[in-house]
Amino acid sequence: METMERSAAAAIQRAIDDIHQNIGEAITIDDLARTAMFSKFHFSRLFRQVTGVSPGRFLSAVRLEEAKRLLLTTSMSVTEITYRVGYNSVGTFSTRFKNSVGMSPTTYRERRGFAPRITDHGPVRGGHAAIVQGEVVPSHDEEPGTVFLGLFPDTIPQGVPARCTVLERAGRFRLDRVPQGTWFLLAQSVPHGEERVIGDAPPTVAAHGPLTVRGDMILSNVELRLRSMRSIDPPVLLALLDARRIALQRMEVRTPQEETA
């Protein structure tokens, strides 16, 4: 069984490597399945099991992550970047970028990756609100740093979180006023002193879910164990640098027991 799992993981890794090496090409799910040497149906099912998202969603996330990098590190125009990352329409690229990252490509470049503020969806409709609380456990081989936590509809942290908070370091957290639904709790941590930097080293991340929230329930003892991001993890698309800056300046950060977003 372990041999089969390793074989499947290696096949998915080949497909992900192919995505990164041919990001500007018109890659299809059929192409990726052939690279992995599986049928399209079997490949799609295995890919979701290994990464948590569909091949198409992963491909889109990788393309947008590369677009973010090019916007911050080159003078290429938005049109040039559109085609470099595999889109045929500037309008489609710009719309997907804004929906995923939270701002347009031009604004992202102007603000050097900073969002004006990361907020959640606001008041809960219908009067029902749950509580999700637990602990972020630090990685043994990483220095403790600022931690961003957010509840998202799937394993790609993009767009507006249902609820979010910032911790100065790993430890206890509490999210109040959590709306009903099925959520993934995702975290990213960066060392103190690097809150304003987009570095080359892989970030430290954690995930827990899916969490099904109903009514006024309280979900306790939720544990997120931080680890280095792997190539099979979907990219982090949300513009997180402003959350880091806010935490660094301690402008809006309260204690973990009090803080909600």
QUIQUI-V904855 format. One record per pair of residues at least 12 apart in sequence whose C-alpha atoms are under 8 Angstrom apart, sorted by sequence separation. I is the first residue (numbers start at 0). J is the second residue. D is the distance in whole Angstrom. If there is no record, write none. Layout:
BEGIN
i: {I & I}
j: {J & J}
d: {D & D}
END
This chain:
BEGIN
i: {77 & 102 & 149 & 150 & 162 & 18 & 101 & 149 & 150 & 189 & 17 & 66 & 149 & 162 & 188 & 189 & 207 & 28 & 66 & 148 & 149 & 162 & 187 & 188 & 207 & 147 & 148 & 161 & 187 & 188 & 207 & 14 & 17 & 147 & 148 & 161 & 187 & 206 & 14 & 66 & 147 & 148 & 186 & 187 & 205 & 206 & 65 & 146 & 147 & 185 & 186 & 205 & 14 & 145 & 146 & 185 & 186 & 205 & 13 & 14 & 63 & 145 & 146 & 185 & 204 & 205 & 13 & 62 & 145 & 146 & 184 & 185 & 203 & 204 & 62 & 144 & 145 & 146 & 183 & 184 & 203 & 204 & 10 & 11 & 144 & 145 & 183 & 184 & 203 & 204 & 10 & 143 & 144 & 183 & 184 & 202 & 203 & 10 & 28 & 143 & 182 & 183 & 184 & 201 & 202 & 28 & 77 & 182 & 183 & 201 & 77 & 181 & 182 & 201 & 152 & 153 & 154 & 156 & 181 & 182 & 152 & 153 & 181 & 182 & 11 & 151 & 152 & 154 & 180 & 181 & 137 & 150 & 151 & 179 & 180 & 63 & 136 & 137 & 150 & 151 & 179 & 180 & 11 & 70 & 135 & 136 & 150 & 151 & 178 & 179 & 11 & 134 & 135 & 149 & 150 & 177 & 178 & 179 & 134 & 135 & 148 & 149 & 67 & 70 & 71 & 134 & 135 & 148 & 149 & 186 & 188 & 7 & 11 & 70 & 133 & 134 & 148 & 187 & 22 & 120 & 132 & 133 & 147 & 148 & 186 & 18 & 22 & 67 & 71 & 119 & 120 & 121 & 132 & 133 & 146 & 147 & 8 & 71 & 118 & 119 & 120 & 132 & 146 & 147 & 19 & 117 & 118 & 119 & 120 & 131 & 132 & 146 & 18 & 119 & 130 & 131 & 145 & 146 & 197 & 118 & 119 & 130 & 131 & 144 & 145 & 196 & 67 & 118 & 130 & 143 & 144 & 145 & 195 & 129 & 130 & 131 & 143 & 144 & 145 & 194 & 195 & 128 & 129 & 130 & 143 & 144 & 128 & 129 & 142 & 143 & 195 & 127 & 128 & 129 & 145 & 194 & 195 & 128 & 129 & 194 & 127 & 128 & 127 & 154 & 123 & 194 & 122 & 123 & 124 & 123 & 101 & 100 & 101 & 99 & 100 & 101 & 23 & 98 & 99 & 23 & 24 & 25 & 98 & 22 & 23 & 24 & 22 & 23 & 22 & 23 & 165 & 155 & 157 & 158 & 165 & 154 & 155 & 156 & 157 & 158 & 167 & 155 & 156 & 157 & 166 & 167 & 155 & 156 & 165 & 173 & 129 & 172 & 173 & 129 & 171 & 172 & 173 & 174 & 175 & 129 & 130 & 132 & 171 & 173 & 174 & 127 & 128 & 129 & 130 & 131 & 132 & 133 & 134 & 136 & 138 & 166 & 173 & 174 & 127 & 128 & 129 & 130 & 131 & 132 & 133 & 134 & 135 & 136 & 137 & 138 & 165 & 127 & 128 & 129 & 130 & 131 & 132 & 133 & 134 & 135 & 136 & 137 & 138 & 166 & 129 & 132 & 133 & 134 & 135 & 136 & 137 & 166 & 131 & 135 & 147 & 165 & 164 & 60 & 147 & 164 & 147 & 163 & 164 & 162 & 163 & 145 & 162 & 52 & 145 & 52 & 145 & 51 & 52 & 117 & 114 & 117 & 113 & 114 & 116 & 117 & 112 & 113 & 114 & 115 & 116 & 113 & 114 & 112 & 113 & 100 & 101 & 99 & 100 & 101 & 99 & 100 & 119 & 118 & 64 & 64 & 61 & 64 & 60 & 61 & 63 & 60 & 57 & 60 & 57 & 50 & 52 & 49 & 50 & 50 & 15 & 15 & 12 & 12}
j: {89 & 114 & 161 & 162 & 174 & 31 & 114 & 162 & 163 & 202 & 31 & 80 & 163 & 176 & 202 & 203 & 221 & 43 & 81 & 163 & 164 & 177 & 202 & 203 & 222 & 163 & 164 & 177 & 203 & 204 & 223 & 31 & 34 & 164 & 165 & 178 & 204 & 223 & 32 & 84 & 165 & 166 & 204 & 205 & 223 & 224 & 84 & 165 & 166 & 204 & 205 & 224 & 34 & 165 & 166 & 205 & 206 & 225 & 34 & 35 & 84 & 166 & 167 & 206 & 225 & 226 & 35 & 84 & 167 & 168 & 206 & 207 & 225 & 226 & 85 & 167 & 168 & 169 & 206 & 207 & 226 & 227 & 34 & 35 & 168 & 169 & 207 & 208 & 227 & 228 & 35 & 168 & 169 & 208 & 209 & 227 & 228 & 36 & 54 & 169 & 208 & 209 & 210 & 227 & 228 & 55 & 104 & 209 & 210 & 228 & 105 & 209 & 210 & 229 & 181 & 182 & 183 & 185 & 210 & 211 & 182 & 183 & 211 & 212 & 42 & 182 & 183 & 185 & 211 & 212 & 169 & 182 & 183 & 211 & 212 & 96 & 169 & 170 & 183 & 184 & 212 & 213 & 45 & 104 & 169 & 170 & 184 & 185 & 212 & 213 & 46 & 169 & 170 & 184 & 185 & 212 & 213 & 214 & 170 & 171 & 184 & 185 & 104 & 107 & 108 & 171 & 172 & 185 & 186 & 223 & 225 & 45 & 49 & 108 & 171 & 172 & 186 & 225 & 61 & 159 & 171 & 172 & 186 & 187 & 225 & 58 & 62 & 107 & 111 & 159 & 160 & 161 & 172 & 173 & 186 & 187 & 49 & 112 & 159 & 160 & 161 & 173 & 187 & 188 & 61 & 159 & 160 & 161 & 162 & 173 & 174 & 188 & 61 & 162 & 173 & 174 & 188 & 189 & 240 & 162 & 163 & 174 & 175 & 188 & 189 & 240 & 112 & 163 & 175 & 188 & 189 & 190 & 240 & 175 & 176 & 177 & 189 & 190 & 191 & 240 & 241 & 175 & 176 & 177 & 190 & 191 & 176 & 177 & 190 & 191 & 243 & 176 & 177 & 178 & 194 & 243 & 244 & 178 & 179 & 244 & 178 & 179 & 179 & 206 & 176 & 247 & 176 & 177 & 178 & 178 & 157 & 157 & 158 & 157 & 158 & 159 & 82 & 157 & 158 & 83 & 84 & 85 & 158 & 83 & 84 & 85 & 84 & 85 & 85 & 86 & 242 & 233 & 235 & 236 & 243 & 233 & 234 & 235 & 236 & 237 & 246 & 235 & 236 & 237 & 246 & 247 & 236 & 237 & 246 & 255 & 212 & 255 & 256 & 213 & 255 & 256 & 257 & 258 & 259 & 214 & 215 & 217 & 256 & 258 & 259 & 213 & 214 & 215 & 216 & 217 & 218 & 219 & 220 & 222 & 224 & 252 & 259 & 260 & 214 & 215 & 216 & 217 & 218 & 219 & 220 & 221 & 222 & 223 & 224 & 225 & 252 & 215 & 216 & 217 & 218 & 219 & 220 & 221 & 222 & 223 & 224 & 225 & 226 & 254 & 218 & 221 & 222 & 223 & 224 & 225 & 226 & 255 & 221 & 225 & 239 & 258 & 258 & 155 & 242 & 259 & 243 & 259 & 260 & 259 & 260 & 243 & 260 & 153 & 246 & 154 & 247 & 154 & 155 & 239 & 238 & 241 & 238 & 239 & 241 & 242 & 238 & 239 & 240 & 241 & 242 & 240 & 241 & 240 & 241 & 236 & 237 & 236 & 237 & 238 & 237 & 238 & 260 & 260 & 234 & 235 & 233 & 236 & 233 & 234 & 236 & 234 & 233 & 236 & 234 & 231 & 233 & 231 & 232 & 233 & 230 & 231 & 230 & 231}
d: {8 & 8 & 7 & 5 & 7 & 8 & 8 & 6 & 6 & 7 & 7 & 6 & 4 & 8 & 7 & 7 & 8 & 8 & 8 & 5 & 7 & 6 & 7 & 5 & 7 & 7 & 5 & 7 & 6 & 6 & 6 & 5 & 8 & 6 & 6 & 7 & 4 & 6 & 7 & 7 & 5 & 8 & 5 & 7 & 6 & 8 & 7 & 6 & 6 & 7 & 5 & 6 & 6 & 7 & 5 & 6 & 6 & 5 & 7 & 6 & 8 & 6 & 6 & 5 & 5 & 6 & 6 & 5 & 5 & 6 & 6 & 7 & 6 & 6 & 7 & 7 & 5 & 6 & 7 & 5 & 5 & 6 & 8 & 6 & 5 & 7 & 6 & 6 & 4 & 6 & 5 & 6 & 7 & 5 & 8 & 6 & 6 & 7 & 7 & 7 & 7 & 5 & 8 & 6 & 6 & 7 & 7 & 5 & 6 & 6 & 7 & 6 & 5 & 8 & 7 & 7 & 6 & 7 & 5 & 7 & 5 & 6 & 4 & 8 & 8 & 5 & 6 & 7 & 6 & 6 & 6 & 6 & 5 & 8 & 5 & 6 & 6 & 8 & 6 & 7 & 5 & 7 & 8 & 7 & 5 & 6 & 5 & 7 & 7 & 5 & 6 & 8 & 5 & 6 & 6 & 8 & 8 & 6 & 5 & 6 & 7 & 5 & 8 & 8 & 6 & 4 & 7 & 6 & 7 & 8 & 8 & 7 & 8 & 6 & 6 & 6 & 4 & 8 & 8 & 7 & 8 & 6 & 5 & 7 & 8 & 7 & 7 & 8 & 6 & 6 & 7 & 8 & 6 & 7 & 7 & 5 & 7 & 7 & 7 & 5 & 5 & 4 & 6 & 6 & 7 & 8 & 7 & 5 & 7 & 6 & 6 & 4 & 8 & 5 & 7 & 5 & 5 & 7 & 8 & 8 & 6 & 6 & 7 & 6 & 6 & 8 & 8 & 7 & 5 & 8 & 5 & 6 & 6 & 6 & 6 & 7 & 8 & 4 & 6 & 7 & 8 & 7 & 6 & 6 & 6 & 5 & 5 & 5 & 6 & 7 & 7 & 8 & 5 & 7 & 8 & 5 & 6 & 5 & 7 & 6 & 7 & 7 & 7 & 8 & 7 & 7 & 8 & 7 & 8 & 6 & 8 & 6 & 6 & 5 & 6 & 7 & 7 & 8 & 5 & 5 & 8 & 6 & 6 & 8 & 4 & 5 & 6 & 4 & 6 & 8 & 7 & 6 & 7 & 8 & 8 & 7 & 7 & 6 & 5 & 6 & 6 & 7 & 6 & 5 & 7 & 8 & 7 & 6 & 6 & 6 & 7 & 5 & 6 & 7 & 6 & 6 & 8 & 8 & 6 & 6 & 7 & 8 & 7 & 7 & 5 & 8 & 6 & 4 & 7 & 6 & 6 & 6 & 7 & 7 & 7 & 7 & 7 & 8 & 5 & 5 & 5 & 5 & 5 & 5 & 4 & 6 & 6 & 6 & 6 & 5 & 7 & 6 & 8 & 6 & 6 & 6 & 6 & 4 & 5 & 5 & 5 & 5 & 5 & 8 & 8 & 6 & 6 & 6 & 6 & 6 & 8 & 6 & 7 & 7 & 8 & 8 & 7 & 8 & 7 & 6 & 8 & 7 & 5 & 8 & 5 & 7 & 6 & 8 & 7 & 7 & 8 & 6 & 8 & 8 & 6 & 7 & 6 & 7 & 6 & 6 & 6 & 7 & 7 & 7 & 7 & 5 & 5 & 7 & 5 & 5 & 7 & 6 & 5 & 7 & 7 & 6 & 6 & 7 & 6 & 8 & 8 & 6 & 7 & 6 & 7 & 6 & 6 & 7 & 8 & 6 & 8 & 7 & 6 & 7 & 8 & 7 & 8 & 7}
END
